[in-house]
């Protein structure tokens, strides 16, 4: 039976989520008697060290005895152990330049990297992630920022609530004005967004109705891939073709710019995809959007005025409509933007519990008993420091500086 190590998160700003909760460790140890779980002590983790000890895990600074090391965010280079198998979000599959040195270190240390982001069903659907709670927190923060800008309503910060259940109770007291909210995406992030909107009494309407009508109550419309993109030549939409040849597709979101007060962006984006709008569009008189929560958070990506991350403590900034420069939030000549890379950290216990449930359900049995599976093989970017065939497109990224 393999041995699990739960690493202490080392990326700054600190992340307090974890791949497995103490209760989940207790269940695993009971279900797999030969299993051993080592937990690196942490003062910032959302569950206390003593909770893991009570669950039967062993607290240990040294995780060299573990076969599989589980983290959440990128592991600092100086903390990497040679010849180990790591599971974490490496943020390298899109060839992100800011993590290229980390990727080189993984290769040099002959590490096997299984990236959570790459754990997918055969049809390409993501299996595991924090998207739902990113959507919940992102939607909440978007509405909070709009309320502060307009003075029409007030929301408390998510992290001041003990859990999601307590957060929900706050929504029953809120009465939103007749605003129009555009939600992009169809995955877990979008589901989290719509959970919040539905709890707040925002009514869903179809895209054509959203564009054509004004309402006396708050509404939202969900814009999936087929609503947002069209082939430049055929005028059609095919999901497989779009993801294989997205450069052939044009984005249709521009028609929503004059009908939308708040944009809650949960759509997947990668380099080469048409953006939702051009940055200069915010200077046009028909650009109605006052607040954008870019929950997918790709700097200069699908939201071209995403000028980079803020923090949980200070999540909102403004973008000047004329200069496109970052400003303080809520100014008259700006659009407010929320871009935070670790949104689920505002509900860390709920997010960790959900994440661990998916990990146990889909991954751990194959990993611990069989050592692998087709699903795990597809998510393995590096095998003992060598690029796997599925990620051959990363070869230049892996070898060049």
C-alpha positions in Angstrom: 0.0 0.0 0.0 1.3 3.4 -0.9 2.0 6.3 1.5 0.4 9.8 1.2 2.1 13.0 2.2 0.1 16.3 2.6 2.5 19.2 2.1 2.4 22.6 3.7 1.4 25.2 1.2 4.4 27.5 0.5 3.2 29.8 -2.3 2.8 33.5 -1.4 0.1 34.7 -0.7 -0.5 31.8 1.6 -3.2 29.3 0.7 -5.1 27.7 3.5 -6.9 25.0 1.6 -5.9 21.3 1.6 -6.4 18.3 -0.6 -7.8 16.0 2.2 -9.5 17.1 5.3 -8.9 15.4 8.7 -12.3 13.5 8.4 -11.4 12.3 5.0 -8.0 11.1 6.2 -9.7 9.2 9.0 -12.0 7.5 6.5 -9.1 6.6 4.3 -7.1 5.1 7.1 -10.1 3.0 8.2 -10.8 1.9 4.7 -7.2 1.1 3.8 -5.6 -0.3 7.0 -2.1 -0.5 5.4 -2.2 3.1 4.3 0.0 5.7 6.1 -0.7 9.5 5.8 2.0 12.0 6.8 1.0 15.7 7.2 3.5 18.5 7.2 2.7 20.9 10.1 1.2 24.2 9.0 0.1 27.2 11.0 -2.0 28.6 8.2 -4.0 25.5 7.0 -7.8 25.8 7.5 -7.7 22.6 9.7 -5.4 22.4 12.7 -2.5 20.0 13.0 -4.1 18.4 16.0 -7.2 17.5 14.0 -5.0 15.4 11.6 -3.3 13.7 14.5 -6.7 12.8 16.0 -7.7 11.4 12.7 -4.7 9.0 12.8 -2.3 10.9 10.5 1.4 11.4 11.4 2.7 15.0 11.7 6.1 15.1 10.1 8.2 17.9 8.7 10.0 15.3 6.6 7.8 13.8 3.9 10.5 11.7 2.2 8.8 8.5 3.3 5.7 9.4 1.3 5.1 8.0 -2.2 2.6 10.6 -3.3 2.7 14.2 -2.2 -0.5 16.2 -2.3 -0.7 20.0 -2.5 -2.9 22.7 -3.8 -0.9 25.6 -5.3 2.5 25.5 -7.0 5.2 24.1 -4.7 8.2 26.4 -4.1 11.3 25.1 -5.9 13.3 24.9 -2.7 10.7 22.6 -1.2 10.6 20.0 -4.0 11.9 16.5 -3.1 13.7 14.5 -5.8 12.2 11.5 -7.5 8.7 12.0 -6.0 5.2 12.0 -7.4 3.4 15.3 -6.8 -0.2 16.2 -7.4 -1.0 19.9 -7.4 -2.1 22.7 -9.7 1.1 23.5 -11.5 -0.3 26.2 -13.8 2.0 25.2 -16.6 -0.2 23.4 -19.2 -0.9 26.8 -20.9 2.9 27.4 -21.0 2.6 30.1 -18.3 5.9 32.0 -18.4 5.8 32.7 -14.6 6.0 29.0 -13.8 8.6 28.0 -16.4 11.4 27.9 -13.8 9.3 25.6 -11.6 8.7 23.3 -14.5 12.5 23.1 -15.2 13.1 22.3 -11.6 10.5 19.4 -11.7 12.4 18.0 -14.7 15.8 18.4 -13.1 14.6 16.7 -9.9 13.1 13.8 -12.0 9.7 14.4 -10.5 6.4 12.8 -11.7 3.8 15.6 -12.0 0.1 14.7 -12.0 -1.7 18.0 -12.5 -5.2 18.3 -11.0 -6.2 20.5 -13.9 -5.5 17.7 -16.4 -7.7 15.1 -14.6 -10.5 14.8 -17.2 -13.1 12.3 -18.3 -12.6 10.8 -21.8 -14.9 13.5 -23.2 -12.6 16.3 -21.8 -14.8 17.2 -18.8 -12.8 18.3 -15.7 -13.1 15.9 -12.8 -11.7 17.8 -9.9 -11.2 21.4 -8.9 -12.4 24.3 -6.8 -14.4 25.9 -9.5 -17.8 25.8 -7.8 -16.6 27.7 -4.8 -14.6 30.1 -7.0 -17.9 30.8 -8.7 -19.7 31.3 -5.4 -17.1 33.8 -4.0 -16.6 35.5 -7.4 -20.3 36.1 -7.9 -20.6 37.4 -4.3 -17.7 39.7 -4.7 -19.0 41.0 -8.0 -22.3 41.9 -6.5 -20.6 43.4 -3.4 -18.5 45.7 -5.6 -21.6 46.8 -7.6 -23.4 47.5 -4.4 -20.5 49.6 -3.1 -20.3 51.5 -6.4 -24.0 52.3 -6.6 -24.8 52.5 -2.9 -28.0 50.5 -3.6 -27.3 47.5 -1.3 -24.6 46.2 1.0 -23.0 42.7 1.3 -20.5 41.5 3.9 -17.2 39.8 2.8 -17.4 36.0 2.4 -14.4 35.2 4.6 -16.2 36.8 7.6 -18.7 33.9 7.4 -17.9 30.6 9.1 -19.0 28.5 6.1 -21.2 28.4 3.0 -24.3 27.6 5.0 -23.9 30.8 7.1 -23.2 32.8 4.0 -26.5 31.7 2.4 -28.5 33.1 5.3 -27.3 36.6 4.5 -28.8 36.4 1.0 -32.4 36.3 2.2 -32.1 39.8 3.6 -30.8 41.3 0.3 -33.1 43.0 -2.2 -31.4 43.7 -5.4 -32.4 46.4 -7.8 -33.5 45.6 -11.4 -30.0 44.9 -12.8 -28.9 42.7 -15.6 -26.1 40.2 -15.1 -24.3 38.2 -17.8 -22.8 34.9 -16.7 -20.3 33.3 -19.1 -19.4 29.6 -19.0 -21.0 26.2 -18.3 -18.7 24.4 -15.9 -18.3 24.3 -12.2 -17.5 28.1 -12.0 -20.7 29.0 -13.7 -22.7 26.6 -11.5 -21.3 28.3 -8.4 -22.2 31.7 -9.9 -25.7 30.7 -10.6 -26.1 29.2 -7.1 -25.5 32.6 -5.6 -27.7 34.4 -8.1 -30.6 32.0 -7.6 -30.3 32.3 -3.8 -30.5 36.0 -4.1 -33.7 35.8 -6.1 -32.2 36.8 -9.5 -34.3 35.3 -12.3 -32.7 33.5 -15.2 -33.8 34.6 -18.7 -32.9 33.4 -22.2 -30.2 35.4 -24.0 -32.5 36.8 -26.7 -35.0 37.9 -24.1 -32.1 39.5 -22.1 -31.0 41.5 -25.0 -34.5 42.6 -26.1 -36.2 43.6 -22.9 -35.9 45.7 -19.8 -37.1 44.2 -16.5 -38.5 45.5 -13.3 -36.6 42.9 -11.3 -33.0 41.6 -11.4 -32.2 39.0 -14.1 -29.3 37.1 -15.4 -28.5 35.1 -18.5 -26.1 32.3 -18.9 -23.9 32.4 -22.0 -22.3 29.0 -22.9 -19.8 28.3 -25.6 -22.5 28.0 -28.3 -24.0 31.4 -27.3 -20.7 33.2 -27.3 -18.8 31.9 -30.3 -19.4 31.3 -34.0 -17.1 29.9 -36.8 -16.0 32.9 -38.9 -16.8 31.0 -42.1 -19.7 28.6 -41.4 -21.4 30.6 -38.7 -21.9 27.4 -36.7 -20.6 26.1 -33.4 -19.1 22.8 -32.7 -17.5 22.2 -29.2 -14.8 19.8 -30.4 -13.9 22.0 -33.3 -13.9 25.1 -31.2 -11.4 23.7 -28.7 -9.2 22.3 -31.5 -9.3 25.4 -33.8 -10.5 28.3 -31.6 -8.7 30.7 -33.9 -11.4 30.1 -36.5 -14.1 31.4 -34.1 -15.3 34.9 -33.3 -16.8 36.0 -30.0 -20.3 37.4 -30.0 -20.3 39.0 -26.6 -20.0 42.5 -27.9 -23.7 42.6 -28.5 -24.2 42.3 -24.7 -22.0 45.3 -23.7 -24.9 47.8 -23.9 -27.4 45.5 -22.0 -25.3 44.4 -19.0 -24.6 45.9 -15.6 -22.5 43.2 -14.1 -20.3 40.6 -15.9 -19.5 37.4 -14.0 -16.9 35.7 -16.2 -16.5 31.9 -15.8 -15.5 30.8 -19.3 -12.4 28.9 -20.1 -9.9 30.9 -22.1 -6.5 30.3 -23.7 -4.1 32.2 -25.9 -5.5 32.5 -29.4 -9.2 32.7 -28.4 -11.1 35.8 -29.3 -11.6 38.0 -26.3 -15.1 38.9 -25.0 -14.5 42.5 -26.1 -11.7 44.8 -27.1 -10.1 46.8 -24.3 -10.9 50.1 -26.0 -14.6 49.2 -25.9 -14.8 50.4 -22.3 -14.3 54.0 -23.6 -17.4 53.8 -25.8 -20.7 55.4 -24.7 -22.7 52.2 -25.1 -20.4 50.2 -22.7 -22.8 49.8 -19.8 -20.9 47.3 -17.7 -19.9 48.8 -14.4 -18.5 45.8 -12.6 -16.6 42.7 -13.9 -15.7 39.7 -11.8 -13.2 37.8 -13.8 -13.4 34.5 -11.9 -11.3 32.6 -14.4 -8.7 35.3 -13.9 -6.5 35.2 -16.9 -4.5 38.5 -17.0 -5.2 40.2 -20.3 -7.2 37.1 -21.4 -10.9 36.8 -22.1 -11.3 40.1 -20.1 -8.7 42.3 -21.8 -8.8 44.9 -19.0 -7.8 42.3 -16.4 -4.6 44.0 -15.4 -3.5 41.3 -12.9 -4.3 39.9 -9.5 -5.5 41.6 -6.4 -5.7 39.9 -3.0 -8.5 38.5 -0.9 -8.1 41.4 1.4 -8.2 44.0 -1.4 -10.0 42.3 -4.3 -11.3 45.2 -6.3 -9.6 47.8 -8.5 -10.8 50.2 -11.2 -9.7 50.5 -14.8 -9.9 54.1 -16.2 -12.1 54.1 -19.3 -9.8 56.6 -21.1 -6.3 55.6 -20.2 -7.0 51.8 -19.5 -4.8 52.2 -16.4 -5.4 50.8 -13.0 -7.1 53.1 -10.5 -8.8 53.0 -7.1 -12.2 51.3 -7.3 -15.6 53.0 -7.6 -14.4 56.1 -9.4 -16.8 57.7 -11.9 -14.7 57.3 -14.9 -13.7 53.7 -14.4 -14.9 50.1 -14.6 -14.5 48.0 -11.5 -12.7 44.7 -11.8 -12.3 41.8 -9.4 -9.4 39.4 -10.2 -8.2 37.1 -7.4 -6.4 33.9 -8.1 -7.4 32.0 -4.9 -11.1 32.9 -4.4 -12.0 29.6 -2.8 -9.7 30.5 0.1 -12.6 32.6 1.4 -14.5 29.4 2.1 -11.5 27.1 2.7 -13.2 24.3 4.7 -16.1 23.9 2.4 -13.9 24.1 -0.7 -11.4 21.6 0.8 -14.1 19.1 1.8 -15.6 19.2 -1.7 -12.2 18.8 -3.4 -11.3 15.9 -1.2 -14.6 14.1 -1.9 -13.8 14.2 -5.6 -10.3 13.1 -5.1 -11.4 10.1 -3.1 -14.3 9.2 -5.5 -12.4 9.3 -8.7 -8.6 9.2 -8.1 -7.3 7.7 -4.8 -8.4 4.0 -5.1 -6.6 3.7 -8.5 -3.6 5.6 -7.3 -3.2 3.7 -4.0 -4.1 0.2 -5.1 -3.2 0.0 -8.8 -0.6 2.8 -9.0 -2.2 4.2 -12.1 -5.2 4.3 -14.4 -5.9 5.7 -17.9 -7.3 8.8 -16.2 -4.2 9.3 -14.2 -2.0 8.6 -17.2 -3.7 11.3 -19.2 -3.1 13.8 -16.4 0.6 13.0 -16.0 2.6 15.8 -17.5 6.0 14.6 -16.4 7.0 10.9 -15.7 10.2 10.9 -13.7 11.2 14.2 -15.1 10.4 13.4 -18.7 7.5 14.9 -20.7 4.8 12.4 -21.5 3.5 12.0 -25.1 0.2 13.8 -24.4 2.2 17.0 -23.5 4.7 16.9 -26.3 3.6 20.4 -27.3 5.4 21.7 -24.1 8.8 20.6 -25.3 10.1 24.1 -26.1 8.7 25.3 -22.7 10.5 22.5 -21.0 13.9 23.1 -22.6 14.1 26.8 -23.3 14.5 29.8 -21.0 
